[in-house]
Amino acid sequence: MRLTYYGHSSFLVETADGTRVILDPYLPGSFDRALRYKPIDEPADVVIATHQHDDHGAVDTIPGNPLVLVHPDSKAVGKLQITGVQVAHDEAGGSKRGRNTIVILDDGDVRAVHLGDLGHLLDQATVDAIGRVDVLMVPVGGFFTIDEKDAAVVVDSLDPRVVIPMHYKTDLVDFPIVPVDGFLKTQADVQESSGSSLEVTSETLPKTRTTIVLAHAR
């Protein structure tokens, strides 16, 4: 499985059988130009939105004619199994910002989990529903999502092999969220990559949990 970080919470995931999935595409220039990552101009077989806010749900901007899944439940595309676990965008059961869907991508070799705009800690039933996690994409910026401390708790509860932080402050986003640095201080093994892509197989996954900061491709 190969993961490419576009920016914010958006990734391209290329699975073992060549299926291309784009997760949480953002709308460039949305929120009065508070979000300034460049357009995503690559095609995909599937585009998935964990929820429909403009910084996650711009599914109609992806070229070609991809299968569109918003708040996915369960769908097989080739050898890829896509599973959604329904949670909330806030700590009040969704009454403030609505619902959010945790997306699981399992290509038979690697199991990747994207938490979307998770707004609360996970109970044991949700942890059990998610199951094994090889690669975890976790929001860490706070305010609209869990903050760096809660993100660390969520990481511990899911016990992934690879952690990729997302949804944090950069010079291309003016949301009232914080940079990634505070979250990184909670992690024991941190690698900051100069590239935007990471390729993993079940055989090459690190033996102990590793947090990898990817550069944004857009």
Residue pairs with C-beta under 8 A, 6 or more apart in sequence:
1 13
1 14
1 15
1 16
1 105
1 107
1 109
1 110
1 112
1 135
1 199
1 200
1 201
2 13
2 14
2 197
2 198
2 199
2 200
3 11
3 12
3 13
3 14
3 112
3 135
3 137
3 164
3 197
3 198
3 199
3 200
3 214
4 11
4 12
4 13
4 14
4 196
4 197
4 214
4 217
5 11
5 164
5 166
5 196
5 197
5 214
5 215
5 216
5 217
6 12
6 22
6 25
6 26
6 37
6 40
6 196
6 216
6 217
6 218
7 26
7 37
7 38
7 170
7 172
7 216
7 217
7 218
8 24
8 26
8 35
8 37
8 55
8 56
8 166
8 167
8 173
8 216
9 23
9 24
9 26
9 50
9 55
9 56
9 114
9 116
9 117
9 137
9 139
9 166
9 167
10 22
10 23
10 24
10 25
10 26
10 37
10 40
10 56
10 218
11 22
11 23
11 24
11 114
11 137
11 166
12 20
12 21
12 22
12 23
12 42
12 44
13 20
13 21
13 22
13 23
13 105
13 112
14 20
14 21
15 21
15 78
15 79
15 80
15 105
15 107
16 79
16 107
16 108
16 109
16 110
16 201
17 78
17 79
17 80
17 107
19 45
19 46
19 77
19 78
19 79
19 80
19 107
20 42
20 43
20 44
20 45
20 46
21 44
21 45
21 46
21 47
21 48
21 77
21 80
21 82
21 105
22 40
22 42
22 44
22 46
22 47
22 48
22 62
22 66
23 48
23 50
23 103
23 114
23 137
24 48
24 49
24 50
24 55
24 56
24 57
24 114
24 116
25 40
25 47
25 49
25 56
25 57
25 58
25 59
25 61
25 62
26 35
26 37
26 40
26 54
26 55
26 56
26 58
27 35
27 54
27 55
27 58
27 61
28 35
28 36
28 37
28 38
28 39
29 35
29 36
30 54
30 55
30 58
31 54
31 55
31 174
31 175
33 174
34 173
34 174
34 175
35 54
35 55
35 172
35 173
35 174
35 175
36 172
36 173
37 172
37 173
37 216
37 218
38 218
39 61
39 218
40 61
40 62
40 218
41 63
42 62
42 63
43 62
43 63
43 64
43 66
44 62
44 64
44 66
45 66
45 67
45 77
46 66
46 67
46 68
46 69
46 77
46 80
46 82
47 59
47 62
47 66
47 67
47 68
47 69
48 59
48 69
48 70
48 72
48 82
48 103
49 56
49 57
49 59
49 68
49 69
49 70
49 71
50 56
50 71
50 100
50 101
50 102
50 103
50 114
50 115
50 116
50 117
51 57
51 70
51 71
51 89
51 98
51 99
51 100
51 101
51 116
51 117
52 70
53 117
55 175
56 116
56 117
57 70
59 66
59 68
59 70
60 68
67 75
67 77
69 75
69 82
71 84
71 86
71 99
71 101
72 82
72 83
72 84
72 101
72 103
73 83
73 84
74 81
74 82
74 83
74 84
75 81
75 82
76 82
79 107
79 108
80 105
80 106
80 107
81 104
81 105
81 106
81 107
81 108
82 103
82 104
82 105
83 103
83 104
83 106
84 101
84 102
84 103
84 104
85 101
85 102
85 104
85 126
85 129
85 130
86 99
86 100
86 101
86 102
87 99
87 100
87 101
87 102
87 118
87 119
87 120
87 122
87 126
88 94
88 97
88 98
88 99
88 100
88 119
88 120
89 96
89 97
89 98
89 99
89 100
89 117
89 118
89 119
89 144
89 145
90 96
90 97
90 119
90 120
91 119
91 120
94 100
96 119
97 117
97 119
97 144
100 116
100 117
100 118
100 119
101 116
102 113
102 114
102 115
102 116
102 118
102 126
102 130
103 113
103 114
103 116
104 111
104 112
104 113
104 130
104 131
105 111
105 112
105 113
105 114
106 112
109 201
109 202
110 134
110 135
110 200
110 201
110 202
110 205
111 131
111 132
111 133
111 134
111 135
112 133
112 134
112 135
112 136
112 137
113 130
113 133
113 135
113 136
113 137
113 158
113 160
114 137
115 136
115 137
115 138
115 139
115 154
116 139
117 139
117 144
117 145
117 167
118 138
118 139
118 145
118 146
118 154
119 144
119 145
119 146
120 146
120 150
121 146
121 150
121 153
121 154
121 157
122 130
122 154
122 157
122 158
127 157
127 158
130 158
133 158
133 159
133 160
133 161
134 160
134 161
134 162
134 200
134 202
134 205
135 160
135 161
135 162
135 164
135 198
135 200
136 155
136 158
136 160
136 162
136 163
136 164
137 164
137 166
138 146
138 151
138 154
138 155
138 163
138 164
138 165
138 166
139 145
139 146
139 151
139 165
139 166
139 167
139 168
140 146
140 147
140 148
140 151
140 165
140 166
140 167
140 168
140 178
140 180
140 182
140 183
141 147
141 148
141 167
141 168
141 169
141 175
141 177
141 178
141 179
141 180
142 148
142 177
142 178
143 175
143 176
143 177
143 178
144 167
144 175
144 177
145 167
145 177
146 154
147 178
148 178
148 182
148 183
148 185
148 186
149 186
151 165
151 183
151 186
152 183
152 186
152 187
155 163
155 187
155 209
159 209
160 209
161 205
161 206
161 207
161 208
161 209
161 210
162 198
162 200
162 205
162 206
162 209
162 210
162 211
162 212
163 187
163 209
163 210
163 211
163 212
164 198
164 211
164 212
164 213
164 214
165 180
165 183
165 184
165 211
165 213
167 177
168 177
168 178
168 179
168 180
168 183
169 175
169 177
169 178
169 179
169 180
170 179
170 216
172 216
180 213
184 190
184 211
184 213
187 209
187 211
188 209
189 206
189 208
189 209
189 210
189 211
190 210
190 211
190 212
190 213
191 210
191 211
191 212
191 213
192 212
192 213
193 212
193 213
193 214
193 215
194 215
195 214
195 215
196 214
196 215
196 216
196 217
197 214
197 217
198 212
198 214
